[in-house]
């Protein structure tokens, strides 16, 4: 039998220190130490030509998944411009911490400016910095995009010997 249906998947929450380290390891092959060293460089500032030294990400040692109003507004605008209105949310999506004793003095790890795309600053970053910034920028914007719409297909195959494969 074949069953097809449409499903939706919400984006992952913004990065905390640990989720950033995990994603950088699984997607980029960076160790936790390497990830934090690169994140520190992006946080402290990179010389962007005539702009001078600019901090590209928010503080990277955080348990919080909250995002500032400024970023939520910028993200909606950038999503509409770069990806299309159908990917914008009517109202911002907020995330809650799972940990009861999370230290929420800082917001989630995100780009300082949503409009500063990875491609627009690639020439100022080394390869490792660029890849990490790209990961952070994409996650930051994805948190405020419409859910992914997926086609799910389930195929059940039964044999004469009573085996069933799904």
N, C-alpha and C positions, 0 to 999 in steps of 0.2 A: 504494500500500500504506500501511497505517496501523499503527504499532507504538506501544503504550503500555507504560510501565514506571514503577515507583516508584524514586526516587533519594533519597539523603540528602546534605545539604550541611552541613559543619561551620561553626560561626561563625568570623568573622574573629578574629585575635588582638587582645589589648588594644592600646590606642593607645600609640605612641611619639610623640616630638615631630613627626617628619615625617608619620606616618600621620594624626595629629590635624589637621595643617595641610592635608593633601590632602582629607580627608573634610569638614572645615569649608568648604573652598573648593568642592568639588563639590556638597555638600548644602545649604550655607547661603549660599554666595557670598561668604565672608569671605576676605580676603587673609591671607597668612601673618603679616604684621605685626599685623593686626587680631585674628587668632586668638590670637596670643601675648599681646597686651595684655589681652584678655578672660580668657584662662587665668590670667594673673598676678593679676588681680583675684579670680578664684575661689579661687586658691591662697592669697593673702594673707589673705582673709577678707571675709565679707559680714555685716553686722549682721542677725541673725535674731531680731528682737524681744527677748524676755526672755533668750534664750540668749547674746546679745551677739555679738561678731564671731567667725565660725566659718569656718575654711578648708574649702572644699567639695570640692577635688580635691587629689590628691597632686602632687608637684613635676612640672612639665610639660616640663622639659628632660631627656629620658632616651632611651636607646636600648633599654632593657630591656623585655621582655614578661612578666616575672615578676609574680605577684600574691602579696600576703601571706596567711598562713594565716588571719588575722583576717578579711580580706575574703572569702576563699573560703568560710568558715563562714557569714558574714553573707549572702553572695549566695545560698547554697543555701536558707537560711531564707526570704529575701525572695522568691525564685523560687517556692518551695512555697506561700507565703502569697498572693502577688499573682497568680500565673499557674497554679498547680496542680502537684500532685505529679508528673504525667507529664512535666513539663518539667525536673525536677531530675535531676542526675547522681548516680549512686551514689558515685563518687569524683571529686574535682576534676580538671579538665582543665588540664594544664600546657602551656606553649608554649616553644619554644626559639628563641633568636636566630639569625637567618640570618647575621648579620655576625660574623666571627671576632673582630674587635677592638672589639666593642660595649662601651661603658662601662656596666656594670651596677651602679653605686653606688646607684641609685634603682630603685624598681619602676616598672611601667608607669603611664601616666596613667589614673587611675580616681577615682571618688568616694571621699571619705574614709569615708563611712558608706553602705553599700548600702541601708539602710532609708530614707535621706533622698531620697525620690522627687522628681523635678522639680516635680510638682504641689504637693507639701507646702511648697515654698519659693518658688514662683513669685511670690508677692506681694512678696518682698524683692529680687527681681532685675529688672534692666531687660530688655527684650525680647531683646537680643543675648546678654546673659549667660545668660538662661534657655535660649535655643536651643542655646548651646554646652554648658551643663551637661547638658541633656537628651541631647545627642549622646554625651557622655562617659559618662553614667549608663547609657544603653541599651547601649552597646558593652561596658562593664564587666560588666553582668549577662549579656549575650548570650554572653560567652565561657564562661560556666558553665551554659549551657542545653543541653538535648538537641539533636541535629542537626535541622535543618529537613527535613521529609519532603515531597518534591515529586512531582507527577505529570508525567512527561516524555512528550510525544507527538511522534513523528517521522512525517511524512507525505511520501512520495515520489510525485511526479507525473511521469510520462514522456509525452512527446508523440510524435507520428508522425515528427517530424523529428529524432529521437534526442536531444532536449533532456531533461534530467532536473532537476527542481526539488525541493529538499528543504526 
